[in-house]
Amino acid sequence: MNKEFADFQKHFRYYQQLFGLNGYKIYFKHEPLVDRFAQISTGNQNATVSLNSKLAEGSKPFRDIKGDAKHEAIHLLLDRFSCNAKWRYASKDEIEESEEELVVKLENLIS
């Protein structure tokens, strides 16, 4: 396994635990991506986290494995809130419940 990819997984798992995101089944891919260092897709409590395996030469100096893993973990942190906000007919209660869940998680992260 590629060392960068292994490090990316390790850092993502660290932030997943830190953010309390244990209700997701995580899958990792190391594949070519267009104009991205990494990306995440979610659905049904599953998440696929991909690291770009074929960066353009000019992008390589800007690769930040730990930062990219953290960025994608933050997307996972916001997943439920984002999904509820995107529903055209999300109720006020659903949005407030998602917001409260996020606030409680952030309380543990911010000293």
Order of alpha helices (4+ residues) and beta strands (2+ residues): alpha-beta-beta-beta-alpha-alpha-alpha
